[in-house]
């Protein structure tokens, strides 16, 4: 189920924080490595657009 629009940013923040807290754990799969890289790229894009 996707995030409800009224709490999308709150839920996403919590999920992103959880990812960051586990960042140095060994990735469990090739897919996790791929999406970790994609997540970094998206965060960079968001940060650049926000400035």
SULSULFEN-V117480 format. One line per field, one symbol per residue. ss: DSSP state (2 for helix, 1 for strand, 0 for the rest). phi: phi as a letter, one per 40 degrees, with the letter a starting at -180 (. if undefined). burial: + if it has 16 or more other ideal C-beta (glycine too) atoms within 10 Angstrom, else -. A space follows every 50 residues. Layout:
BEGIN
ss: ???
phi: ???
burial: ???
END
This chain:
BEGIN
ss: 00002222222222222222200000000222222222222222222222 0
phi: .cccdcbdccccdcccccdccbdcccdcaccccdcccccccccccccccc c
burial: -------------------------------------------------- -
END
